[in-house]
Amino acid sequence: MTSSQTKDTIGLLPEMSHEDLMRLKSANIGDICSIKDQLRQARVKVYTTGQYADPRWYANAEAALKHKGRLDQAIALELSARRSQRALQNELKLSTPKPRPVRTLTGIFMEICQEELAETVFEELKAKARARLDNGGVAQWESA
């Protein structure tokens, strides 16, 4: 991977979906592991046999590892920025006060009746009110 390819890929990160970023990160980590393993094997070969790897190959492998590392960092930064943005949006949602429900005289009156009257009396009155409503009666409190 060349420097310009890395820059091109990094430039596309903001446009990628989360799933695409995770796939790219996974593939990139696989590439990094493979390159590191090849470099490790080349070093082991030097220690065990004294035979050096081709200097051009070794330099290219080191450069590829550096570019893959930069890409991995860029992906991590993009994912982190997205997480921060989501956290900020969630914080704004949580900090926005929720509108209080509209309280009505009828609702408050029902609460007081339920608290103050015996349960059987309250249930009887509620049943009578439902029956009147079902029979076409008016279900509104009229002020005098």
Kinemage of the C-alpha trace (Angstrom):
@kinemage 1
@onewidth
@group {chain A} dominant
@subgroup {mainchain}
@vectorlist {calphas} color= white
{ca met a 1} P 0.000 0.000 0.000
{ca thr a 2} L 1.463 3.324 -1.026
{ca ser a 3} L 1.216 6.603 0.812
{ca ser a 4} L -1.281 7.972 -1.726
{ca gln a 5} L -3.448 4.844 -1.449
{ca thr a 6} L -3.483 5.235 2.333
{ca lys a 7} L -4.449 8.905 2.029
{ca asp a 8} L -7.190 8.043 -0.486
{ca thr a 9} L -8.603 5.352 1.788
{ca ile a 10} L -8.416 7.614 4.842
{ca gly a 11} L -10.279 10.312 2.879
{ca leu a 12} L -13.166 7.897 2.291
{ca leu a 13} L -13.602 6.889 5.949
{ca pro a 14} L -16.168 9.594 6.895
{ca glu a 15} L -18.433 8.440 4.054
{ca met a 16} L -18.307 4.751 5.017
{ca ser a 17} L -20.990 3.014 7.042
{ca his a 18} L -20.181 1.616 10.473
{ca glu a 19} L -20.319 -1.933 9.110
{ca asp a 20} L -17.930 -1.062 6.269
{ca leu a 21} L -15.541 0.568 8.726
{ca met a 22} L -15.583 -2.525 10.929
{ca arg a 23} L -14.933 -4.783 7.918
{ca leu a 24} L -12.061 -2.560 6.795
{ca lys a 25} L -10.642 -2.503 10.326
{ca ser a 26} L -10.820 -6.280 10.545
{ca ala a 27} L -9.152 -6.766 7.161
{ca asn a 28} L -6.514 -4.165 8.001
{ca ile a 29} L -5.703 -5.852 11.311
{ca gly a 30} L -5.355 -9.148 9.442
{ca asp a 31} L -2.928 -7.477 7.027
{ca ile a 32} L -0.931 -5.966 9.896
{ca cys a 33} L -0.660 -9.354 11.611
{ca ser a 34} L 0.444 -10.992 8.372
{ca ile a 35} L 3.093 -8.366 7.671
{ca lys a 36} L 4.404 -8.527 11.238
{ca asp a 37} L 4.570 -12.306 10.999
{ca gln a 38} L 6.520 -12.146 7.733
{ca leu a 39} L 8.942 -9.615 9.210
{ca arg a 40} L 9.334 -11.763 12.325
{ca gln a 41} L 10.059 -14.821 10.184
{ca ala a 42} L 12.672 -12.823 8.251
{ca arg a 43} L 14.375 -11.811 11.524
{ca val a 44} L 14.264 -15.391 12.810
{ca lys a 45} L 15.859 -16.554 9.577
{ca val a 46} L 18.697 -14.071 10.082
{ca tyr a 47} L 19.301 -15.340 13.631
{ca thr a 48} L 19.054 -19.022 12.754
{ca thr a 49} L 20.733 -19.200 9.342
{ca gly a 50} L 22.458 -15.850 8.967
{ca gln a 51} L 20.618 -15.340 5.674
{ca tyr a 52} L 19.149 -11.861 5.280
{ca ala a 53} L 15.924 -11.155 3.437
{ca asp a 54} L 16.000 -9.111 0.277
{ca pro a 55} L 16.585 -5.507 1.468
{ca arg a 56} L 14.049 -4.106 -0.994
{ca trp a 57} L 11.380 -6.586 0.192
{ca tyr a 58} L 12.166 -5.818 3.823
{ca ala a 59} L 11.930 -2.052 3.257
{ca asn a 60} L 8.635 -2.474 1.374
{ca ala a 61} L 7.233 -4.663 4.139
{ca glu a 62} L 8.230 -2.071 6.779
{ca ala a 63} L 6.635 0.711 4.707
{ca ala a 64} L 3.448 -1.324 4.230
{ca leu a 65} L 3.292 -1.952 7.973
{ca lys a 66} L 3.649 1.777 8.617
{ca his a 67} L 0.850 2.636 6.158
{ca lys a 68} L -1.421 -0.082 7.552
{ca gly a 69} L -0.750 1.298 11.037
{ca arg a 70} L -1.746 4.782 9.920
{ca leu a 71} L -4.925 3.417 8.364
{ca asp a 72} L -5.735 1.551 11.580
{ca gln a 73} L -5.273 4.763 13.563
{ca ala a 74} L -7.475 6.704 11.159
{ca ile a 75} L -10.229 4.075 11.412
{ca ala a 76} L -10.012 4.160 15.206
{ca leu a 77} L -10.251 7.961 15.196
{ca glu a 78} L -13.271 7.889 12.870
{ca leu a 79} L -15.052 5.312 15.045
{ca ser a 80} L -14.211 7.332 18.160
{ca ala a 81} L -15.534 10.540 16.609
{ca arg a 82} L -18.768 8.782 15.703
{ca arg a 83} L -19.111 7.377 19.232
{ca ser a 84} L -18.546 10.857 20.681
{ca gln a 85} L -21.132 12.325 18.341
{ca arg a 86} L -23.684 9.651 19.316
{ca ala a 87} L -22.940 10.208 23.006
{ca leu a 88} L -23.450 13.951 22.597
{ca gln a 89} L -26.740 13.398 20.777
{ca asn a 90} L -27.893 11.001 23.507
{ca glu a 91} L -26.870 13.498 26.186
{ca leu a 92} L -28.869 16.222 24.438
{ca lys a 93} L -31.892 13.928 24.266
{ca leu a 94} L -31.608 13.149 27.967
{ca ser a 95} L -31.067 16.767 28.998
{ca thr a 96} L -34.047 18.072 27.030
{ca pro a 97} L -36.884 18.456 29.527
{ca lys a 98} L -39.892 16.342 28.742
{ca pro a 99} L -43.181 18.199 28.563
{ca arg a 100} L -45.366 17.638 31.572
{ca pro a 101} L -48.660 15.978 30.827
{ca val a 102} L -51.619 18.317 30.690
{ca arg a 103} L -53.583 17.998 33.897
{ca thr a 104} L -57.340 18.537 33.778
{ca leu a 105} L -59.854 19.279 36.452
{ca thr a 106} L -61.500 15.929 35.724
{ca gly a 107} L -58.255 14.028 36.134
{ca ile a 108} L -57.321 15.800 39.353
{ca phe a 109} L -60.839 15.288 40.717
{ca met a 110} L -60.617 11.554 39.941
{ca glu a 111} L -57.257 11.317 41.745
{ca ile a 112} L -58.658 13.038 44.831
{ca cys a 113} L -61.778 10.828 44.821
{ca gln a 114} L -59.616 7.711 44.573
{ca glu a 115} L -57.463 8.903 47.474
{ca glu a 116} L -60.274 10.138 49.752
{ca leu a 117} L -63.208 7.785 49.126
{ca ala a 118} L -63.459 4.192 50.206
{ca glu a 119} L -62.457 1.883 47.368
{ca thr a 120} L -65.945 0.412 46.987
{ca val a 121} L -67.575 3.858 46.872
{ca phe a 122} L -65.045 5.091 44.304
{ca glu a 123} L -65.533 2.013 42.087
{ca glu a 124} L -69.354 2.353 42.296
{ca leu a 125} L -69.229 6.007 41.269
{ca lys a 126} L -66.808 5.217 38.450
{ca ala a 127} L -69.101 2.421 37.198
{ca lys a 128} L -72.110 4.790 37.256
{ca ala a 129} L -70.152 7.398 35.309
{ca arg a 130} L -69.133 4.803 32.694
{ca ala a 131} L -72.717 3.617 32.378
{ca arg a 132} L -73.960 7.157 31.879
{ca leu a 133} L -71.269 7.759 29.268
{ca asp a 134} L -72.128 4.513 27.461
{ca asn a 135} L -75.800 5.515 27.413
{ca gly a 136} L -75.046 8.755 25.575
{ca gly a 137} L -74.715 10.964 28.641
{ca val a 138} L -72.367 13.895 28.670
{ca ala a 139} L -68.982 13.073 30.200
{ca gln a 140} L -67.864 16.594 30.944
{ca trp a 141} L -67.796 18.532 34.138
{ca glu a 142} L -69.909 21.610 33.894
{ca ser a 143} L -68.865 24.556 35.943
{ca ala a 144} L -71.551 26.436 37.777
